[in-house]
Amino acid sequence: MLVFFLVVFALLALAGGLYWRWKRKIAEEIAEGAAIEWAHYQRHEPDFVKDVSEEKFREVYARVHMPRFPGYVIAIVTAFFVSLPITFAVLNLALWVAGITGVIPEPVDVADRVFIEDGHLLLFKETPPEAALYYVRDLAGFYYFFGVIVAWLVIVWFFMRRFHARRPGYLRDELIRSRE
């Protein structure tokens, strides 16, 4: 399991490095676009940008035009794998508490209830009781599976809520906001 996480974190570090290089290249292109747009506004709409410095304009332009989604994708995938051991620990604790308190029945109790009178499982006609115990004991995997899915949905919900809450508007709207 440790090797799996080391490989995943190495791949995430590689993706982070590639993202950083890509973002630097995009920032250079955005800086060129900001210079062209600044010259356009100076020539055609000087009254609109008279209260905005060129540095502030470049900052607002970069905030509006910088692609944000790839960074959020890397953050979500990283959060998935960082939260996985924590999620498993919480699910294991919850199943243990549920087993102690009797919320989840013991496998022996379930196996006794699903047998018909001749000792065969109702679901499988030729199953001995020992095999039924193994089958019922592994039903906890159901809780792990859906518990991990719920944890991942919470992570996606958190990051997408943040993504949309911090979404910049159009350039003109952001320039007007930056003056206030």
C-alpha positions as CSV (number, residue, x, y, z in Angstrom):
1,M,0.0,0.0,0.0
2,L,2.9,2.3,0.8
3,V,4.4,1.7,-2.7
4,F,1.0,2.6,-4.2
5,F,0.8,5.9,-2.4
6,L,4.5,6.7,-3.2
7,V,3.8,6.1,-6.9
8,V,0.6,8.2,-6.8
9,F,2.3,11.1,-5.0
10,A,5.3,10.9,-7.4
11,L,2.8,11.1,-10.3
12,L,1.0,14.0,-8.6
13,A,4.3,15.8,-8.1
14,L,5.0,15.3,-11.8
15,A,1.6,16.7,-12.7
16,G,2.2,19.6,-10.4
17,G,5.5,20.4,-12.0
18,L,4.0,20.2,-15.5
19,Y,1.2,22.4,-14.4
20,W,3.6,24.9,-13.0
21,R,5.6,25.0,-16.3
22,W,2.3,25.3,-18.3
23,K,1.0,28.1,-16.0
24,R,4.3,30.0,-16.5
25,K,4.0,29.8,-20.2
26,I,0.4,30.8,-20.2
27,A,1.2,33.8,-17.9
28,E,3.7,35.0,-20.5
29,E,1.1,34.8,-23.2
30,I,-1.4,36.6,-21.0
31,A,1.1,39.3,-20.2
32,E,1.5,39.9,-24.0
33,G,-2.3,40.0,-24.4
34,A,-2.5,42.5,-21.5
35,A,0.0,44.8,-23.1
36,I,-2.0,44.7,-26.4
37,E,-5.3,45.2,-24.6
38,W,-3.9,48.1,-22.5
39,A,-2.7,49.8,-25.7
40,H,-6.1,49.3,-27.2
41,Y,-7.9,50.8,-24.2
42,Q,-5.4,53.8,-24.1
43,R,-6.1,54.5,-27.7
44,H,-9.9,53.9,-27.9
45,E,-11.2,54.4,-24.4
46,P,-8.8,56.5,-22.4
47,D,-11.5,57.7,-20.0
48,F,-12.5,54.2,-19.0
49,V,-8.9,53.3,-17.8
50,K,-7.8,56.7,-16.6
51,D,-8.1,55.7,-12.9
52,V,-6.4,52.3,-13.4
53,S,-2.6,51.9,-13.5
54,E,-1.0,49.7,-16.1
55,E,0.2,47.3,-13.3
56,K,-3.3,47.0,-11.9
57,F,-4.7,46.5,-15.4
58,R,-2.2,43.6,-16.0
59,E,-3.2,42.1,-12.7
60,V,-6.9,42.2,-13.4
61,Y,-6.4,41.0,-17.0
62,A,-4.4,38.0,-15.7
63,R,-7.0,37.2,-13.1
64,V,-9.8,37.2,-15.8
65,H,-7.9,35.3,-18.5
66,M,-5.8,32.7,-16.5
67,P,-7.3,29.2,-16.9
68,R,-8.2,28.0,-13.3
69,F,-9.7,24.6,-13.9
70,P,-6.4,22.6,-14.4
71,G,-5.2,23.7,-11.0
72,Y,-8.5,22.7,-9.4
73,V,-8.3,19.3,-11.0
74,I,-4.8,18.7,-9.6
75,A,-6.0,19.9,-6.2
76,I,-9.1,17.6,-6.3
77,V,-7.0,14.5,-7.3
78,T,-4.5,15.3,-4.6
79,A,-7.2,15.7,-2.0
80,F,-8.7,12.3,-3.1
81,F,-5.5,10.5,-2.4
82,V,-4.6,12.4,0.7
83,S,-8.1,11.8,2.2
84,L,-8.1,8.1,1.3
85,P,-6.3,6.8,4.4
86,I,-8.4,9.1,6.6
87,T,-11.6,8.0,4.9
88,F,-10.7,4.3,5.4
89,A,-9.9,5.0,9.1
90,V,-13.2,6.8,9.7
91,L,-15.2,4.0,7.9
92,N,-13.4,1.3,9.8
93,L,-14.1,3.1,13.1
94,A,-17.8,3.6,12.1
95,L,-18.1,-0.1,11.1
96,W,-16.4,-1.2,14.4
97,V,-18.8,1.0,16.4
98,A,-21.8,-0.2,14.5
99,G,-20.7,-3.8,15.1
100,I,-20.3,-3.3,18.8
101,T,-23.6,-1.4,19.2
102,G,-25.5,-4.0,17.2
103,V,-26.5,-1.8,14.3
104,I,-24.8,-4.2,11.9
105,P,-25.6,-7.9,12.8
106,E,-22.9,-10.5,13.2
107,P,-22.2,-12.7,10.1
108,V,-23.3,-15.8,12.1
109,D,-26.7,-14.2,12.9
110,V,-27.3,-13.3,9.2
111,A,-26.1,-16.7,8.0
112,D,-28.5,-18.5,10.4
113,R,-31.4,-16.4,9.2
114,V,-31.0,-16.9,5.5
115,F,-30.7,-20.7,5.6
116,I,-33.7,-22.8,4.8
117,E,-34.4,-26.0,6.9
118,D,-32.1,-28.4,5.1
119,G,-29.0,-26.2,5.8
120,H,-28.6,-24.6,2.4
121,L,-28.5,-20.9,1.7
122,L,-31.6,-19.4,0.1
123,L,-29.6,-17.4,-2.4
124,F,-27.3,-20.3,-3.4
125,K,-28.8,-23.8,-3.3
126,E,-25.5,-25.7,-2.8
127,T,-23.6,-23.4,-0.4
128,P,-22.4,-24.7,3.0
129,P,-22.7,-22.5,6.1
130,E,-19.0,-21.7,6.3
131,A,-19.0,-20.2,2.8
132,A,-22.1,-18.2,3.7
133,L,-20.1,-16.7,6.7
134,Y,-17.4,-15.5,4.4
135,Y,-19.9,-14.1,2.0
136,V,-21.8,-12.2,4.7
137,R,-18.6,-11.0,6.4
138,D,-17.5,-9.3,3.1
139,L,-20.7,-7.3,2.9
140,A,-18.8,-4.5,4.8
141,G,-17.1,-3.8,1.5
142,F,-20.4,-2.3,0.4
143,Y,-20.1,0.3,3.1
144,Y,-16.4,1.0,2.2
145,F,-17.2,1.4,-1.5
146,F,-20.0,3.9,-0.9
147,G,-18.2,5.6,1.9
148,V,-15.3,6.4,-0.4
149,I,-17.7,7.6,-3.1
150,V,-19.4,9.9,-0.6
151,A,-16.0,11.3,0.7
152,W,-15.0,12.0,-2.9
153,L,-18.3,13.7,-3.7
154,V,-17.8,15.9,-0.7
155,I,-14.3,16.8,-2.0
156,V,-15.6,17.6,-5.4
157,W,-18.5,19.6,-3.9
158,F,-16.0,21.7,-1.8
159,F,-13.6,22.5,-4.7
160,M,-16.3,23.2,-7.2
161,R,-18.1,25.5,-4.8
162,R,-14.8,27.3,-4.3
163,F,-14.1,27.4,-8.0
164,H,-17.5,29.0,-8.8
165,A,-17.4,31.4,-5.9
166,R,-14.0,32.8,-7.0
167,R,-14.9,33.0,-10.7
168,P,-13.9,36.4,-12.1
169,G,-16.3,38.3,-14.3
170,Y,-15.6,40.0,-17.6
171,L,-12.6,42.3,-18.0
172,R,-14.7,45.5,-18.0
173,D,-16.6,44.4,-14.9
174,E,-13.4,43.5,-13.1
175,L,-11.8,46.8,-14.0
176,I,-14.9,48.7,-12.6
177,R,-14.7,46.6,-9.4
178,S,-10.9,47.3,-9.1
179,R,-11.6,51.0,-9.0
180,E,-14.0,50.7,-6.0
